[in-house]
Structure formats: C-alpha cells, structure tokens
C-alpha cells in the first residue's frame, strides 16, 4: 500500500492536474471523464486499461465519493504504479506519459535531469510508433490534442524551461541518454506493449467510431525497411523538442 506521505503527494498531484481526465480520455473533445466513458467505447486493450486508470483518478478526486470508494481507488492506483515500476515497457508510451504527469514527475520535483532522461526515452519510443503506424491526422492528434511530448511536464513547465536555459549541456546529455536507452532497448520491447496504439487516433479512427467499430480501415503502416530511418527521425524530434528555444 502507498505510504501516507506518498498518498498525499498523489492527491496533490491529481488536484494540480485538473485537465488530465478530459484531455487524456476524450480524444473527441468530450468535457469530462464520465461523459467520455459513455461517448466512446475503447476497442483496444491499452485503451480499456487507460480508461480504467483514469476512472480511478476521477474517483480519487471526487469529493462526493465516500472514504471506502476513495481508499479502494487509491489501492488500485497503487497497483497500477507497482506494475509500471516492475514492467514499465508493458504500458504504451501514452499511458506512461499519463503516469509520469500524475505521479513520477511531481514525486521527483527538482530532479529535472532524471525526468528528462525518462521522458526522452518514452517520447522517442512513442513517436517512433506514431511514425510507423499513424497517419498525419493521427500524429496531429497525438501532438496537439494529447500534448504527448509536453503532458508529463505541464505542471512544471517553468522549472523545465529554466533548466533548459541555464543548463543546456546537462539537459542535452540527459535527453541523449534517454534516446540512447530507447535505441538500445526498443527492439526487445516491441512484444511487451501494443506498438500500434497510434492507430487509435486520426480521421480513420473517428470514422471507425461512427461505424460502430466494424469494418474499420487502418492507416497504412510504414514498410519495415524504413523503420530504422523512422527511429532516427523520432530521436531527432525528441532532441529538438526538449531543448531551450531562444525564440
């Protein structure tokens, strides 16, 4: 079970992340987690798991929920964190970014280098997936609606920008280390999570929802011989994103 001090940290982080439930669940712009759950029926295992995790968060934040409900949600969320600690590559990068935002980044406040390494690793893998399996409309949703690269740091954007500005070499080294970890490990990790998760985004995914999930077209996948180039493109995008821009 989570220690009391950590429980307090989780609750504070949740209260500071008021927009997460709507942004993370509602790809179609639904305003609340509850409405999103009704309006959208996730078809993939990772989407169902993500929805369940975010529903736990909704209960934890719900002042009308009784103590037993909140305690049960906290215990269940503790279980999610425990599974993530043991097998972080068993979750999609989008789910990982949720957990970084909710728990790990607030818990490690002030450890910007460690956060950047961890996020660069996840962002590289996630964008590599998006380049292989999403179309342009899907990638736009992942970047603009889900705020994939920034979501985990949104609550600490000022500290991050200050660090990038004042310590560019340390920041670059941390990001490079994260990218290299992804480069060294990505082949072995492919069977541990659904690498086609980006196909849940974009115009074709919305059409699939309208059709009731039947006879759905999927984005054309990048040919395998182009995957090494896609990885390097993802690495370059991550390196460029987590860098101080004087403009």
C-alpha positions, 0 to 999 in steps of 0.5 A: 500500500502507498505510504501516507506521505506518498498518498498525499503527494498523489492527491496533490498531484491529481488536484494540480492536474485538473485537465488530465481526465478530459484531455487524456480520455476524450480524444473527441473533445468530450468535457469530462471523464464520465461523459467520455466513458459513455461517448466512446467505447475503447476497442483496444486493450491499452485503451480499456486499461487507460480508461480504467486508470483514469476512472480511478483518478476521477474517483480519487478526486471526487469529493462526493465519493465516500472514504471506502470508494476513495481508499479502494481507488487509491489501492488500485492506483497503487497497483497500477504504479507497482506494475509500471515500476516492475514492467514499465515497457508493458504500458504504451508510451501514452499511458506512461506519459499519463503516469509520469504527469500524475505521479513520477514527475511531481514525486521527483520535483527538482530532479529535472535531469532524471525526468528528462532522461525518462521522458526522452526515452518514452517520447522517442519510443512513442513517436517512433510508433506514431511514425510507423503506424499513424497517419498525419491526422493521427500524429496531429492528434497525438501532438496537439490534442494529447500534448504527448511530448509536453503532458508529463511536464505541464505542471512544471513547465517553468522549472523545465524551461529554466533548466533548459536555459541555464543548463543546456549541456546537462539537459542535452546529455540527459535527453541523449541518454534517454534516446540512447536507452530507447535505441538500445532497448526498443527492439526487445520491447516491441512484444511487451506493449501494443506498438500500434496504439497510434492507430487509435487516433486520426480521421480513420479512427473517428470514422471507425467510431461512427461505424460502430467499430466494424469494418474499420480501415487502418492507416497504412503502416510504414514498410519495415525497411524504413523503420530504422530511418523512422527511429532516427527521425523520432530521436531527432524530434525528441532532441529538438523538442526538449531543448531551450528555444531562444525564440 
